[in-house]
Amino acid sequence: MSSTRAVSTGDSTLDSLTYAPTEAILPKHRIFAYYGNPHSKKMGILGEYPKEEMLRRLDNEIENWQKADPKTPIQPALHLVAISAQGAPGKDGGYRMRMSDKTIKKVLKWGNEHKAIVFLDIQRGHAPLAGEMKFLEKYLKLPFVHLGIDPEFSMVTGAKPGTKIGSYDAADVNQAVQFLSRVVRENNLPPKVLVVHRFTQGMIKNYKNIKLDPNVQIVMDMDGWGPPVLKKDSYKDYIVKEPVQYTGFKLFYKNDFRKPGSRIMTPEEVLALNPIPMYIQYQ
């Protein structure tokens, strides 16, 4: 599945990361990701614990999932919010904060050491998607780095992030697909995975116009929180009824317990969904 090879990113630190998967991850593997940001204990499990503890928990959780479906090997992943939506406009009015090179490299090093792929997630706020993807391009030249885009924080109406749920049109998703496809072709890489989060009807417009590309594997990830019945309904209504390519499902260690009587779903329950999610994320 992986080999060591030189990738020229134009950055010697990145070039020293040798983890190099050589083939498409989906559908032979199920991706299992821990989500968050090392600067925040509140954004998800990725930043909630020190690195060693977080990775130990990741491995333990993967073991549970592997037992629930021994036939599908699991690909570990770290899903970093690399560009975080903000309540204030910032210097350029973008309502987002780009993580420092140091922070992104820190998580890439964790992935490299742990043989985990890394997703860099964009919450664009008011900043155009193209510029945010360009900012991440040098990291995406590495074969183990992939992309996530979050419509919740894509504020097309000009609202402040967090006050309304944002959206992407198929044209935006296609822009991300074309961008990744170019990175794959120019750098002779295996296909990239693009994770698109979704938990409402309005978050993705004109899904039928999303165009598939052999260099990119698109995952529509159901990332709403709440009791199991609500999560299953959201999966059916927004992911299954509007199919794109692969499906994902998100579980929340804290939020899924917020409503009285609610709980987090078991691996067996998630694997009983149809279609079976090929990307699993814990926040």
C-alpha positions in Angstrom: 0.0 0.0 0.0 2.8 2.4 0.6 6.4 3.0 -0.6 9.0 5.6 0.1 9.6 8.0 -2.7 10.9 11.6 -3.1 8.2 14.2 -3.6 9.4 17.6 -4.4 7.1 20.1 -2.7 9.7 22.9 -2.7 9.9 22.6 1.1 12.6 20.5 2.6 10.6 19.7 5.8 7.7 18.4 3.7 10.1 16.6 1.5 11.5 14.7 4.5 8.0 13.1 5.2 8.3 9.7 3.5 4.9 8.1 4.0 3.7 7.5 0.5 0.6 5.5 -0.3 0.7 4.5 -3.9 -2.9 3.6 -4.8 -6.5 4.8 -4.4 -7.7 4.3 -0.8 -11.4 3.8 -1.6 -13.2 1.4 -1.8 -10.6 -1.2 -0.7 -10.2 0.5 2.6 -12.5 2.3 5.1 -11.0 5.7 6.2 -11.2 6.3 10.0 -10.4 9.8 11.0 -10.0 11.8 14.2 -11.1 15.5 13.6 -10.1 18.7 15.2 -7.2 21.2 15.7 -4.2 20.9 18.1 -4.9 24.5 19.3 -8.4 23.7 20.5 -9.7 21.3 23.0 -13.3 22.1 21.9 -13.0 21.6 18.1 -12.6 17.8 18.4 -10.7 14.8 19.6 -7.6 15.7 17.5 -6.8 18.6 19.9 -8.5 17.4 23.1 -5.6 15.1 24.2 -1.9 15.2 24.0 -0.6 13.6 20.8 0.4 10.2 22.2 -2.9 9.8 24.1 -4.9 10.9 21.0 -3.1 8.4 18.8 -3.6 5.6 21.3 -7.3 6.4 21.4 -7.4 6.4 17.6 -5.8 3.0 17.5 -8.2 1.6 20.1 -11.2 2.9 18.3 -9.9 1.5 15.0 -9.6 -1.9 16.6 -13.3 -1.8 17.6 -14.3 -0.9 14.0 -12.0 -3.6 12.5 -13.7 -6.2 14.7 -17.1 -5.0 13.5 -16.1 -5.4 9.9 -13.0 -7.6 9.6 -13.2 -7.8 5.8 -12.5 -4.1 5.1 -9.0 -2.9 6.2 -9.0 0.5 7.9 -6.9 3.4 6.8 -6.2 5.7 9.8 -6.6 9.4 9.3 -6.2 12.8 11.0 -8.6 15.4 9.9 -7.2 18.9 10.7 -9.2 22.1 10.5 -6.4 23.9 8.6 -8.5 27.0 7.8 -11.0 27.9 10.6 -14.0 30.2 10.2 -14.0 33.2 12.5 -16.6 35.5 13.9 -14.4 38.6 13.1 -13.5 39.6 9.6 -9.7 39.8 10.1 -7.3 42.0 8.1 -8.6 41.0 4.7 -12.3 40.5 5.5 -12.1 36.8 5.0 -13.7 35.7 8.3 -11.3 32.8 8.5 -8.0 32.0 10.1 -5.3 30.0 8.2 -3.3 27.8 10.5 0.4 28.5 10.6 2.9 26.4 8.5 4.2 25.1 11.8 0.8 23.8 13.0 0.0 22.1 9.7 3.4 20.5 9.6 3.1 19.3 13.1 0.0 17.3 12.2 1.5 16.1 9.0 4.5 14.8 11.0 2.1 12.9 13.3 0.4 11.4 10.2 3.8 10.5 8.7 5.0 8.8 11.9 1.7 7.0 12.4 1.0 5.9 8.8 -2.2 8.0 8.9 -3.4 10.0 6.0 -4.1 13.7 6.8 -7.1 15.8 5.6 -6.7 19.5 5.6 -10.2 21.0 6.0 -11.3 24.4 4.7 -13.9 26.6 6.5 -13.7 29.5 4.1 -15.9 32.1 5.8 -16.0 34.9 3.2 -12.7 34.1 1.6 -12.9 32.6 -2.0 -12.3 28.9 -2.0 -9.7 29.1 -4.8 -7.3 31.1 -2.7 -7.7 28.9 0.3 -7.0 25.7 -1.8 -3.9 27.5 -3.3 -2.7 28.2 0.2 -2.8 24.4 1.0 -1.4 23.3 -2.4 2.2 22.6 -1.3 1.0 20.2 1.4 -1.4 18.5 -1.0 1.6 17.6 -3.1 2.4 14.9 -0.5 0.7 11.6 -1.4 -0.8 11.1 2.1 -2.5 14.5 2.2 -6.2 15.0 1.2 -8.8 17.8 1.3 -12.0 18.6 3.1 -14.4 21.4 2.4 -17.1 22.5 4.8 -20.3 24.2 3.4 -21.5 25.1 6.9 -18.9 27.9 6.9 -19.1 28.9 3.2 -21.0 32.2 3.7 -22.4 32.9 0.3 -25.1 35.3 1.7 -22.5 37.4 3.4 -23.6 36.4 6.9 -21.1 36.0 9.7 -19.9 32.4 10.1 -21.8 30.7 12.9 -24.9 32.8 12.6 -26.3 30.8 9.6 -25.6 27.6 7.9 -23.6 28.2 4.7 -23.6 26.3 1.4 -21.7 25.2 -1.7 -23.0 24.8 -5.2 -22.0 21.9 -7.4 -19.8 24.4 -9.2 -17.8 24.9 -6.0 -17.4 21.2 -5.4 -16.3 20.8 -9.1 -13.8 23.6 -8.6 -12.2 21.6 -5.7 -12.3 18.4 -7.7 -10.6 20.1 -10.7 -8.0 21.6 -8.4 -7.2 18.2 -6.8 -7.1 16.5 -10.1 -4.5 19.0 -11.4 -2.4 18.4 -8.3 -2.6 14.7 -8.8 -1.6 14.9 -12.5 1.2 17.4 -12.0 2.8 15.5 -9.1 2.1 12.0 -10.3 0.2 11.1 -7.2 -2.4 8.5 -6.3 -6.1 9.8 -6.3 -7.0 12.4 -3.7 -10.0 12.1 -1.4 -12.3 15.1 -1.2 -14.6 15.1 1.9 -17.6 17.4 1.7 -19.5 17.8 4.9 -23.3 17.9 4.9 -26.2 17.8 7.4 -29.0 19.8 5.7 -30.7 19.9 2.4 -29.5 23.5 1.7 -25.8 22.9 2.3 -25.2 21.5 -1.2 -27.0 22.9 -4.2 -27.5 21.1 -7.6 -25.8 17.9 -6.5 -26.6 16.3 -9.9 -24.1 18.7 -11.5 -21.2 17.4 -9.4 -18.8 15.8 -11.9 -16.7 12.8 -11.1 -13.0 12.6 -11.9 -10.8 9.5 -11.9 -8.1 11.4 -9.9 -10.5 12.4 -7.1 -12.6 10.3 -4.7 -15.6 12.3 -3.4 -17.0 11.5 0.0 -20.3 13.1 1.1 -20.0 13.1 4.9 -23.1 13.2 7.1 -21.8 15.4 9.9 -24.9 16.3 11.9 -25.0 15.5 15.7 -27.9 14.2 17.8 -29.7 11.0 18.7 -29.2 7.9 16.4 -32.7 8.2 14.8 -32.0 11.8 13.7 -28.6 10.9 12.4 -30.0 8.0 10.4 -32.7 10.2 8.9 -30.2 12.9 8.0 -28.0 10.3 6.3 -31.0 9.0 4.3 -32.4 12.4 3.4 -29.2 14.3 2.4 -26.6 11.7 1.6 -28.5 8.6 0.3 -31.2 10.5 -1.7 -28.6 12.8 -3.3 -25.8 10.3 -4.2 -22.5 11.6 -5.5 -19.8 8.8 -5.1 -18.8 7.6 -1.6 -20.5 8.3 1.7 -19.2 9.2 5.1 -20.6 9.4 8.7 -19.5 11.5 11.6 -19.8 10.6 15.3 -19.4 13.1 18.2 -17.9 12.0 21.5 -19.7 14.8 23.2 -22.5 16.3 21.0 -24.2 13.0 20.3 -25.0 12.8 24.0 -26.3 16.4 24.3 -30.0 15.6 24.1 -31.5 13.7 27.0 -31.6 10.0 26.3 -29.3 10.4 23.3 -26.1 8.4 22.8 -23.3 7.8 20.3 -24.0 5.1 17.7 -22.0 1.8 17.7 -19.8 0.7 14.8 -22.3 -2.1 14.2 -25.2 0.5 13.9 -23.2 2.7 11.5 -22.1 -0.3 9.4 -25.8 -1.4 9.1 -26.5 1.8 7.1 -27.1 1.4 3.4 -24.9 2.3 1.6 -22.2 1.5 4.1 -20.1 4.6 4.9 -16.5 4.3 3.7 -15.3 7.3 5.7 -15.9 7.5 9.4 -15.0 10.6 11.4 -15.0 11.2 15.2 -15.0 14.7 16.6 
